[in-house]
Amino acid sequence: MRMMIVFQVALLLVFSGGFTVLVVHEETYDVVRDTIVNVLCLSCMKLTPATELNFTFDTANNEAHPLFILENLSEGVVFLAFREDVCSACDIMEPFIQEIFDIHFEKEDTVMKTIVQNGINVTLIHISFDHSPQQLVDLYPYYDQYSIGGVPMFTTITYGYNRGTVMPTYATGYGTLQGETSEEQLHALENMIEEGILLYQQNHNGGHT
């Protein structure tokens, strides 16, 4: 009995020490918390958030759009696709992204490709929480429009007209975009991009077409 108590105390000390080290290294703890704990696989969690295409000017974290996004936006519509390795809904949607942008890539790849639709550049940025550079992963909280905290997440960034001023605007969708069939899921992605193109055509020249 005495040996069992000694073993339990030792085990408790080991776990307590490990947790203390984790907390002391706050930066590491924050990265683990933010990129693993707080980002959920929507399909695995059985979540089906309502997805409506509502463009808004304010970022989700109320900070200015990152310079990296603004630079790409000056050349055309930006389309962000976020995923993580273990995510069945991501696996469902990814072939549609590849079809739209006429590209093949693996789920762990960071991808940037620009296509032209209706005379407007559309740049895909495919971001993996498990493999992409932190600069790209850090884009997520800017565009998690409904504070879902899950993947797959898709964001169209374009220009909109706000009280006399042309400004960046975006809309975000989650999961399989409520599509029950592959045709509906593909159409939902295409619609997100088409809406972004239409707004860009209307507004990128200062609101004059």
PLY file of the C-alpha trace (Angstrom):
ply
format ascii 1.0
element vertex 209
property float x
property float y
property float z
element edge 208
property int vertex1
property int vertex2
end_header
0.00 0.00 0.00
2.85 2.38 0.91
4.56 1.72 -2.43
1.30 2.47 -4.27
0.95 5.82 -2.49
4.56 6.72 -3.32
3.94 5.82 -6.97
0.77 7.94 -7.14
2.51 10.95 -5.59
5.40 10.62 -8.04
3.00 10.40 -10.97
1.17 13.50 -9.78
4.43 15.42 -9.53
5.40 14.43 -13.06
2.10 15.65 -14.52
2.15 18.82 -12.40
5.68 19.62 -13.51
4.83 19.03 -17.15
1.83 21.34 -16.95
3.89 24.02 -15.20
6.48 23.93 -17.97
3.70 24.23 -20.55
2.20 27.26 -18.84
5.59 28.92 -18.39
6.20 28.62 -22.11
3.15 30.78 -22.82
3.87 31.22 -26.52
3.94 27.47 -27.11
0.80 27.01 -25.04
-1.04 29.72 -27.00
-0.11 28.16 -30.34
-1.30 24.73 -29.22
-4.52 26.19 -27.81
-5.27 28.37 -30.81
-4.38 25.98 -33.63
-5.51 22.66 -32.16
-7.96 23.12 -29.28
-9.92 26.05 -30.67
-10.17 24.88 -34.29
-12.64 22.04 -34.68
-13.40 19.68 -37.51
-17.02 20.59 -38.17
-17.92 17.18 -39.54
-16.25 15.35 -36.64
-18.09 17.53 -34.13
-21.40 16.99 -35.95
-21.78 20.74 -36.38
-23.71 22.13 -39.34
-23.63 25.91 -38.91
-26.07 27.94 -40.94
-24.19 29.35 -43.90
-25.46 32.47 -45.59
-23.39 34.59 -47.93
-23.38 37.90 -46.06
-20.60 40.32 -46.96
-19.31 42.50 -44.16
-16.65 45.21 -43.86
-15.46 44.59 -40.29
-13.03 41.75 -39.73
-14.02 39.14 -37.18
-11.36 40.32 -34.73
-12.03 44.03 -35.49
-8.48 44.54 -36.71
-7.41 45.96 -40.05
-7.15 43.52 -42.93
-3.58 42.16 -43.07
-1.28 43.88 -45.55
-0.66 40.54 -47.25
-4.38 40.29 -48.07
-4.64 43.90 -49.23
-1.71 43.46 -51.59
-3.36 40.44 -53.22
-6.76 42.13 -53.20
-5.36 45.01 -55.26
-4.87 42.45 -58.05
-8.25 40.73 -57.76
-10.57 38.63 -55.58
-8.93 36.56 -52.83
-10.36 33.16 -51.89
-9.13 31.52 -48.67
-9.62 27.83 -47.92
-8.69 26.61 -44.42
-8.40 22.96 -43.37
-6.62 20.59 -41.01
-5.29 17.11 -41.62
-8.02 15.06 -39.96
-11.24 16.56 -41.29
-13.75 14.57 -43.34
-15.70 17.66 -44.42
-12.44 19.18 -45.67
-11.85 16.02 -47.70
-15.33 16.32 -49.20
-14.91 19.94 -50.27
-11.30 19.95 -51.43
-11.89 18.23 -54.81
-14.32 21.02 -55.71
-11.68 23.64 -54.96
-9.24 21.77 -57.17
-11.82 21.56 -59.94
-12.66 25.27 -59.84
-9.02 26.34 -59.86
-7.87 23.56 -62.21
-5.11 22.40 -59.90
-4.10 19.27 -58.01
-2.61 19.39 -54.52
-2.38 17.32 -51.36
-4.21 18.26 -48.19
-1.03 19.31 -46.41
0.10 21.63 -49.21
0.11 25.40 -49.00
-1.19 26.57 -52.38
-1.51 29.91 -54.12
-2.94 30.00 -57.62
-4.57 32.78 -59.63
-7.15 32.19 -62.32
-9.12 34.69 -64.41
-12.92 34.67 -64.43
-14.99 37.30 -66.23
-11.86 39.40 -66.61
-11.10 39.41 -62.87
-8.18 37.67 -61.16
-9.20 35.22 -58.44
-6.39 34.04 -56.16
-6.80 30.83 -54.18
-4.82 30.53 -50.95
-5.12 27.00 -49.52
-4.08 26.98 -45.86
-3.39 23.94 -43.68
-3.44 24.46 -39.92
-0.99 21.59 -39.57
1.56 22.57 -42.22
1.21 26.12 -43.57
3.40 29.05 -42.46
2.15 30.76 -39.31
1.58 33.99 -41.26
-1.16 32.24 -43.21
-2.61 30.33 -40.25
-2.87 33.68 -38.44
-5.35 34.89 -41.08
-8.05 32.65 -39.61
-9.28 34.89 -36.74
-9.65 37.83 -39.12
-12.22 36.00 -41.24
-14.00 33.61 -38.83
-17.09 35.73 -39.46
-19.50 33.84 -37.21
-16.97 32.77 -34.55
-17.49 29.11 -35.44
-13.87 28.14 -34.77
-14.00 25.23 -37.19
-12.86 23.92 -40.56
-13.31 23.69 -43.43
-13.74 27.43 -43.69
-13.94 29.38 -46.94
-13.67 33.15 -47.31
-14.16 35.38 -50.34
-12.49 38.80 -50.00
-13.38 41.51 -52.48
-14.29 45.22 -52.61
-17.56 46.74 -51.47
-19.13 50.19 -51.33
-19.58 51.48 -47.80
-21.19 54.91 -47.32
-19.39 56.48 -50.23
-16.09 54.63 -49.75
-14.80 51.53 -51.51
-13.43 49.15 -48.89
-12.43 45.49 -48.54
-15.39 43.28 -47.73
-15.66 39.55 -47.18
-18.05 36.66 -46.67
-17.28 33.34 -44.99
-18.85 29.90 -45.25
-18.22 26.76 -43.21
-18.35 22.99 -43.53
-20.00 21.59 -46.63
-21.92 24.85 -47.07
-25.16 22.97 -46.32
-24.96 21.20 -49.64
-26.44 17.71 -49.51
-25.12 16.60 -52.89
-21.80 17.09 -54.62
-23.50 19.32 -57.19
-24.88 21.59 -54.46
-21.53 21.74 -52.67
-19.67 22.64 -55.86
-22.29 25.25 -56.76
-22.03 26.83 -53.29
-18.29 27.34 -53.71
-18.73 28.68 -57.23
-21.41 31.08 -55.98
-19.08 32.46 -53.29
-16.48 33.23 -55.94
-19.00 34.63 -58.44
-20.44 37.00 -55.82
-16.93 38.22 -55.05
-16.21 38.79 -58.74
-19.43 40.75 -59.22
-18.64 43.05 -56.29
-15.08 43.51 -57.51
-16.30 44.49 -60.97
-18.66 47.03 -59.44
-16.25 48.57 -56.96
-12.56 48.14 -57.74
-12.49 51.29 -59.87
-13.82 53.42 -57.03
-17.41 52.30 -57.41
-17.56 53.22 -61.10
-17.95 50.48 -63.71
0 1
1 2
2 3
3 4
4 5
5 6
6 7
7 8
8 9
9 10
10 11
11 12
12 13
13 14
14 15
15 16
16 17
17 18
18 19
19 20
20 21
21 22
22 23
23 24
24 25
25 26
26 27
27 28
28 29
29 30
30 31
31 32
32 33
33 34
34 35
35 36
36 37
37 38
38 39
39 40
40 41
41 42
42 43
43 44
44 45
45 46
46 47
47 48
48 49
49 50
50 51
51 52
52 53
53 54
54 55
55 56
56 57
57 58
58 59
59 60
60 61
61 62
62 63
63 64
64 65
65 66
66 67
67 68
68 69
69 70
70 71
71 72
72 73
73 74
74 75
75 76
76 77
77 78
78 79
79 80
80 81
81 82
82 83
83 84
84 85
85 86
86 87
87 88
88 89
89 90
90 91
91 92
92 93
93 94
94 95
95 96
96 97
97 98
98 99
99 100
100 101
101 102
102 103
103 104
104 105
105 106
106 107
107 108
108 109
109 110
110 111
111 112
112 113
113 114
114 115
115 116
116 117
117 118
118 119
119 120
120 121
121 122
122 123
123 124
124 125
125 126
126 127
127 128
128 129
129 130
130 131
131 132
132 133
133 134
134 135
135 136
136 137
137 138
138 139
139 140
140 141
141 142
142 143
143 144
144 145
145 146
146 147
147 148
148 149
149 150
150 151
151 152
152 153
153 154
154 155
155 156
156 157
157 158
158 159
159 160
160 161
161 162
162 163
163 164
164 165
165 166
166 167
167 168
168 169
169 170
170 171
171 172
172 173
173 174
174 175
175 176
176 177
177 178
178 179
179 180
180 181
181 182
182 183
183 184
184 185
185 186
186 187
187 188
188 189
189 190
190 191
191 192
192 193
193 194
194 195
195 196
196 197
197 198
198 199
199 200
200 201
201 202
202 203
203 204
204 205
205 206
206 207
207 208
